[in-house]
Amino acid sequence: MSKTLRMGVIGFAHMHINELMRQMHEQPGVEWVACADTVPSRPEMVEAKNTRGWNKNAIALGELGIPKGYDDYREMLDKEKLDFVVFCPENSRHGEVAEAIAAHGAHMLTEKPMAASLSEALRMKRAADRAGVSLIVNWPITWSPAVRTAKRVIAEGLIGDVWQVKWRAGSMGPLSHGSVHPGVDGTMVEITDDEKGATWWHDAASGGGVLLDYCCYGACLSRWFIGEGAVAANGMVANLRSHYGDAEDNAVITVRFPKAIAILEATWSCLDHGVPTGPIIYGSTGTLVVDRTAGRQVLLLKRGRGSEPVEVDLDTLPAGRETLGKEVMHHLATGEALHETLQPGFNLEAQAILDAGQRSSKSGRLELVNDGEWCVG
């Protein structure tokens, strides 16, 4: 792409904004123009590492040297000519912000999950389609060679028909480790529970909670590995250890596909998983396990019946498209389709799984995922 790509940033709620900005910063022909945050429903109490204030001031304005910071993102869009906008506001604001960017005529990149709800995700895609701009939804796991290799092994039929996918993700929650700020005596202290509770992560109305944060990976991977849309889902959520907020910190979604099932587990109260987190893909003739061994990610093929697991050699990601930044620039320069998991149509199907899981957690019933009413092609 010959011309300079004028870049803007909207929303610093999600700490993954830092990696998205760095990925784009590494690309030739990028010019940072301006940035702006969304206004939270309640102010955060501190500017600790990975909070929205720190993301904007320490990374965007500091490390990357973005020259202008606006208080109002709509003012930024009115005053600046932008070709591309990276945005990571609260999950509940994705639809609103995407519509504004599309109306500005800029391409856009956000982080998983696509939105807080299926209706908001549809709002985003329709806005991008009307404006004729690209909407890109990044998944960090897309750039895992083990996950990419697993997809290739499945496609080649090496484990037969996939009948189950299991995914487990967890931590002690957002901002739990390394999110420090100066205390009253000047020494660095960890963020407190009350300070965590003032962030959007623990606010259900803002799209906080572990279901969207971690079950989303399983929704993406199960849809991708199984290769067809889900039918129905059961969801269960609980706030077991994070009572300083009203969002769930534990969630499970079981998903029914036409010829398979998926089990998606998520927790913000996990010191150690004790088992491989996966993804684990069960086929009719073999099982694939993505795991960590000696600090590195591996893909194991297991045949059972006393046979030893085989470590599968990992594929090299395509040259010139092996990172998010390179993939984005390749797409903009050539018009070639993005990796499937980054495309809005695919992400609507992943979002539909999450949406059904959310509805089920409230209704206590099995909820339909893909009934055709929302499909947009």
HELIX and SHEET records of a PDB file:
HELIX    1   1 ILE A   17  HIS A   25  1                                   9    
HELIX    2   2 ARG A   52  TRP A   54  1                                   3    
HELIX    3   3 ASN A   55  GLU A   63  3                                   9    
HELIX    4   4 TYR A   73  LYS A   79  1                                   7    
HELIX    5   5 ASN A   91  ARG A   93  5                                   3    
HELIX    6   6 HIS A   94  HIS A  104  1                                  11    
HELIX    7   7 LEU A  118  ALA A  131  1                                  14    
HELIX    8   8 PRO A  140  TRP A  143  5                                   4    
HELIX    9   9 PRO A  145  ALA A  155  1                                  11    
HELIX   10  10 ASP A  193  GLY A  197  1                                   5    
HELIX   11  11 TRP A  200  HIS A  202  5                                   3    
HELIX   12  12 ALA A  204  SER A  206  5                                   3    
HELIX   13  13 VAL A  210  VAL A  210  1                                   1    
HELIX   14  14 LEU A  211  CYS A  215  3                                   5    
HELIX   15  15 CYS A  216  ILE A  226  1                                  11    
HELIX   16  16 LEU A  324  THR A  334  1                                  11    
HELIX   17  17 GLU A  340  LEU A  342  5                                   3    
HELIX   18  18 PRO A  344  SER A  363  1                                  20    
SHEET    1   A 6 GLY A  69  TYR A  70  0                                        
SHEET    2   A 6 VAL A  30  ALA A  36  1                                        
SHEET    3   A 6 LEU A   5  PHE A  12  1                                        
SHEET    4   A 6 PHE A  84  CYS A  88  1                                        
SHEET    5   A 6 HIS A 107  GLU A 111  1                                        
SHEET    6   A 6 LEU A 135  ASN A 138  1                                        
SHEET    1   B 9 VAL A 310  GLU A 311  0                                        
SHEET    2   B 9 ARG A 296  LYS A 302 -1                                        
SHEET    3   B 9 THR A 287  THR A 293 -1                                        
SHEET    4   B 9 ILE A 280  GLY A 283 -1                                        
SHEET    5   B 9 VAL A 162  GLY A 170 -1                                        
SHEET    6   B 9 ILE A 261  THR A 267  1                                        
SHEET    7   B 9 ASN A 250  ARG A 256 -1                                        
SHEET    8   B 9 ALA A 232  ALA A 238 -1                                        
SHEET    9   B 9 GLU A 367  LEU A 368 -1                                        
SHEET    1   C 2 VAL A 180  PRO A 182  0                                        
SHEET    2   C 2 MET A 188  GLU A 190 -1                                        
END                                                                             
